[in-house]
């Protein structure tokens, strides 16, 4: 009998795994002369400078409106540092992290037409902290149609669209770059969510849209750049825009027939396979079904050690000033000392990341939008946490406890699993986000690969910010030996590793 082909998402995942036996053969020499520029330029258009509003004290309503928008965009993706390099061109760091500092994301703003921002399409120019108005037509109805008339677009007047320029990441990471692009986008979504709270907006996430229509709306070359997410912004100062939760994700088809795809072409081919062309909302439309939320944690290992993670919430200060300063000074840690974390610190990290409802009284969104957190599991390899036995733990967010899977100090193994990076060896704890890929595809088709990585990146950003706020070091790792992680740590074989976040004492 002929062998049945797996879906293109499973095929892509298997093809882009790192394996210790074959990794050396996949290394390629970087051509620094051909590195893509991480900024998009428009030759024509009207510029709206946002810099004067960012720090100024303002009282006039118009200036206040501009200040809120300026703050939202800067805290989401603004330039926060400039570092000289040997190549001559400086490396610009942004509020959201990116694998390799490559920044594949572009941020667009769509205006329905307000008294201050004319209708049309805008690109956020990070270098100048400005908006360039490159198309001045009324496009809101076209945006609604591309998003299959999602209810969050009915009464809002602004929407952020994030895209990715694939070659910015593929230049270095080749076909595996697709994973990193969506993890990067997840970090950006986490920033947009929290920066919106700072600016009195509430973003409503949309991941199900007509890709071709949205790309055309933004005048994108789909071979080079693709729309990734849409976030209508409800203005919390306008009661008519306070919207109920709605569904965020739609399924795509599941493609099990495909040609032999050469290396270097897999990323674009796979992206095209995850696109949606028609409304797949079904009889319920975009209505949010509260029954979809899982009421129990997935794994309850018998006779294992269980540790409660219930803890007092982090305090972000008056008007969330602590959150804003944390976003702007966040950096990925390069080295750890190997010293221990405390159990209370680990509990605080988990609380901010997985229990957002605890932060409503501080002005944060208690139920931020994700695509489907039911599909994401969390395992933590503990090498140095004072008050917690070494080993691998499953984190059960519903009941808020750690459940020990395996007893062992994994420092040496983590160094190996993270491709020889000392971050894995010297971290006090290493967080692994996983998903049952086969089950996820059964629910959402091949497009779920996007959702899984964006949700993992979003969780990763909350871990990032909580760690920086506590004075800890943190760094995400998107390159690892996929299959060996499960074998070494005792993570169930069905769980595909999506993302790794290391936590430790910074050097």
C-alpha angles and dihedrals in degrees: 000000000000115000113257113239120234120230119283090252091057090043091051092048093051093044093052098046118121114232126184091229096054107024095094090058091054095056113110133190113255115232101214091189089064100045108134117246108251094220131074119219131201118204094202133032143086117282124219110197112217098180098089091059101047102083103009121114106237135177104172110100095232094051089045090055091052091046092055092050092045091051093047095053096041094049090046101050111342125139109266103173143010119214124191116234136198089245091065098240111097122240111239116208121207137205091257119054125240132196109261091357089276099130103202094178126101122193122215130184122210117200123201087201123278133182089263106031117046119227116271146064126320134184119210107234104206096188093061098023091235141120120242113207101213100165123031103189128113100264102157095102089050089052090050091050092048088052092048092248096298108196094234089069094056099083105012123099103199133048133181118217119193120202135178129227097212100203093060089072100025090059087073108018100035115201094349087064089088089072092050094046091059094042088052089050090051090056089050091050089052090053093047090052094052096037088053090058088054090053102040096254131122116209117213110205122225120184098160112079142126100274096198093049093048093047090051091048090058094040093241128164098233092208089060107028135020137189111251109174142001123212118186108203116225110205105227090202089064109068092203090064097054097112132188121242117278135183115284105189134059127190124246129201122284111235116204098162118072138137128254100284116206122228110271093034098063097085096057093040092052093046091054090051092056095055125114123219104173139042108272098172093116126205094321093055113197094333112139112237110209089197088070090073111097112238096196135050114251102233127046105169111202120245093002126143110263124200123189115232097193106134142152112280124254114262115228098186137232112343088353091286090152091056094051094049090047092053091051097047097041114128133170109252116240101195139014129209094225091239120141128267119218123248089238090057092051091048091051091051092052093045095055093043102045105021105054090154087074090067102055092102089058092056099262126128109267095202109031118186121265128163098242120329089182086080097053123082128187128217124177126204106208116203101154120012115137109233095019126092116242116258144078119306135190112223113221105199097184095059093024103233143119117238117199115234102173136010113225146098103253101185095118093042092048090054088056096042092052091057094263095307113152089217089077093048098045100040119109091218134009119204119210121196112201140174138194094244096191092053092044092053090050088059103039108013122231092321088074088081087073093048095049095053095044092050091048090049091048091054088045091056092054089051089049095053096043090051094050090047089055093048093251130133122248137177134170121226121203097171117075142128097274105200096036092059091066094044096049100041098038095243110159111268093237091063112093112207109240105173144355127212119189122207127192150119109300118235 
